[in-house]
Amino acid sequence: MKADEVLTAHHDVLRGLLRDLAETTADELERREQLRDRLLRELEIHTQIEDELFYPAVVDVSPLLSLAHAEHRQIDDQLATVMRTAPDDPEFVVEVRMLEKTLRHHTMEEEQRMFPQSHALGAERLEELGRQLEDRQRELTRSGGMRLMIRLKRAVLRLV
């Protein structure tokens, strides 16, 4: 798969997690916590593979990198709010919907503007980059260090 296809597929995972989380009810606290924790993990992995591999590869063909980084920070801030909001709080779904809206905007910017710009790298480079993204995503998914970092982040965000 090409790099933009790998990232779009992962965007679909993130959008699906947010949709599922927003559709839960206050009676499904355990499910909310599980989905929220999975969302945290997937967002961390996604941000890392974009920051490590994709963004450096497109630095010369896309003027949108500073916007993408700013949107990542905004997503992180809104995710922190979701992580700090108790799953049974009536505002929980409101916060999830706000995060969902921000993520949807960010992914659409990438998919409609940045990814077409990345095609200037050529099909061969996009395929190679796609393999690197998939490999790194699998590596991070299995990484004990990543699991520890996510546990620490989750604990810190819930304490603040």
C-alpha positions as CSV (number, residue, x, y, z in Angstrom):
1,M,0.0,0.0,0.0
2,K,1.1,3.5,-0.7
3,A,1.8,5.8,2.3
4,D,-1.4,7.8,1.8
5,E,-3.4,4.6,1.7
6,V,-1.9,3.4,4.9
7,L,-2.6,6.6,6.7
8,T,-6.1,6.9,5.3
9,A,-6.9,3.3,6.5
10,H,-5.7,4.3,10.0
11,H,-7.7,7.5,9.8
12,D,-10.7,5.2,9.3
13,V,-9.8,3.3,12.4
14,L,-9.6,6.5,14.4
15,R,-12.9,7.9,13.1
16,G,-14.6,4.6,13.8
17,L,-13.3,4.5,17.4
18,L,-14.5,8.1,18.0
19,R,-17.9,7.2,16.4
20,D,-18.2,4.1,18.6
21,L,-17.2,6.1,21.7
22,A,-19.7,8.9,21.0
23,E,-22.5,6.3,20.6
24,T,-22.0,4.7,24.0
25,T,-24.2,5.6,26.9
26,A,-23.5,6.4,30.5
27,D,-24.6,2.8,31.3
28,E,-21.6,1.4,29.3
29,L,-18.8,2.8,31.5
30,E,-16.5,-0.2,31.0
31,R,-16.9,0.0,27.2
32,R,-16.4,3.7,27.3
33,E,-13.1,3.3,29.2
34,Q,-11.9,0.5,26.8
35,L,-12.7,2.6,23.7
36,R,-11.1,5.7,25.2
37,D,-8.0,3.8,26.1
38,R,-7.8,2.2,22.6
39,L,-8.3,5.7,21.1
40,L,-5.4,7.0,23.1
41,R,-3.2,4.2,22.0
42,E,-4.1,4.5,18.3
43,L,-3.8,8.3,18.3
44,E,-0.3,8.0,19.9
45,I,0.8,5.5,17.3
46,H,-0.7,7.5,14.4
47,T,0.9,10.7,15.5
48,Q,4.3,9.0,15.9
49,I,4.3,7.4,12.5
50,E,3.3,10.6,10.8
51,D,5.9,12.6,12.8
52,E,8.7,10.1,12.3
53,L,8.2,9.0,8.7
54,F,5.5,10.7,6.7
55,Y,6.0,14.4,7.5
56,P,9.8,14.3,7.0
57,A,9.2,12.6,3.7
58,V,6.8,15.3,2.4
59,V,8.6,18.3,3.8
60,D,9.7,19.4,0.3
61,V,6.3,18.8,-1.4
62,S,3.8,20.0,1.1
63,P,3.5,23.5,2.7
64,L,0.9,22.1,5.1
65,L,3.3,20.6,7.7
66,S,3.1,23.4,10.2
67,L,-0.7,23.3,10.0
68,A,-0.7,19.5,10.5
69,H,1.6,19.8,13.6
70,A,-0.7,22.5,15.0
71,E,-3.7,20.3,14.5
72,H,-1.9,17.4,16.2
73,R,-1.4,19.6,19.3
74,Q,-5.1,20.6,19.2
75,I,-6.1,16.9,19.0
76,D,-3.8,16.2,21.9
77,D,-5.4,18.9,24.0
78,Q,-8.9,17.7,23.2
79,L,-7.9,14.1,23.9
80,A,-6.6,15.2,27.3
81,T,-10.0,16.7,28.0
82,V,-11.7,13.5,27.1
83,M,-9.3,11.5,29.2
84,R,-9.9,13.8,32.2
85,T,-13.7,13.7,31.8
86,A,-15.3,10.9,33.9
87,P,-17.1,8.4,31.6
88,D,-20.3,8.9,33.5
89,D,-20.2,12.7,33.3
90,P,-23.0,14.1,31.1
91,E,-20.3,16.2,29.3
92,F,-18.4,13.1,28.2
93,V,-20.1,12.7,24.9
94,V,-19.9,16.5,24.2
95,E,-16.1,16.3,24.7
96,V,-15.8,13.2,22.5
97,R,-17.9,15.0,19.7
98,M,-15.5,18.0,19.9
99,L,-12.5,15.7,19.5
100,E,-14.3,13.9,16.7
101,K,-14.9,17.2,14.8
102,T,-11.3,18.3,15.2
103,L,-10.0,14.9,14.1
104,R,-12.4,14.8,11.1
105,H,-11.1,18.3,10.0
106,H,-7.5,17.2,10.4
107,T,-7.9,13.9,8.5
108,M,-9.8,15.6,5.7
109,E,-7.1,18.3,5.3
110,E,-4.5,15.5,5.0
111,E,-6.6,13.3,2.7
112,Q,-7.8,16.1,0.4
113,R,-4.8,18.4,0.4
114,M,-1.6,16.9,1.8
115,F,-1.8,13.4,0.4
116,P,-2.3,14.6,-3.2
117,Q,0.7,16.8,-2.7
118,S,2.7,13.7,-1.6
119,H,2.1,12.1,-5.0
120,A,4.9,14.4,-6.2
121,L,7.3,11.9,-4.5
122,G,6.4,9.3,-7.1
123,A,4.6,5.9,-6.8
124,E,7.8,4.0,-5.9
125,R,8.7,6.2,-3.0
126,L,5.1,6.2,-1.8
127,E,5.0,2.4,-1.8
128,E,8.3,2.3,0.1
129,L,7.1,4.8,2.6
130,G,3.8,2.9,2.9
131,R,5.8,-0.3,3.9
132,Q,7.8,1.8,6.4
133,L,4.7,3.2,8.0
134,E,3.1,-0.3,8.2
135,D,6.2,-1.8,9.7
136,R,6.5,1.1,12.3
137,Q,2.8,0.9,13.2
138,R,3.1,-2.9,13.8
139,E,6.3,-2.3,15.8
140,L,4.7,0.4,18.0
141,T,1.6,-1.7,18.5
142,R,3.7,-4.5,20.0
143,S,6.2,-2.3,21.8
144,G,6.4,-2.6,25.5
145,G,7.8,0.9,25.6
146,M,4.8,2.3,23.8
147,R,2.4,0.5,26.2
148,L,4.3,1.9,29.2
149,M,4.3,5.4,27.7
150,I,0.5,5.2,27.1
151,R,-0.1,3.9,30.6
152,L,1.9,6.8,32.0
153,K,0.1,9.4,29.8
154,R,-3.3,7.9,30.7
155,A,-2.4,8.1,34.4
156,V,-1.1,11.7,34.2
157,L,-4.1,12.9,32.2
158,R,-6.5,11.4,34.6
159,L,-4.7,13.0,37.6
160,V,-4.6,16.5,36.3
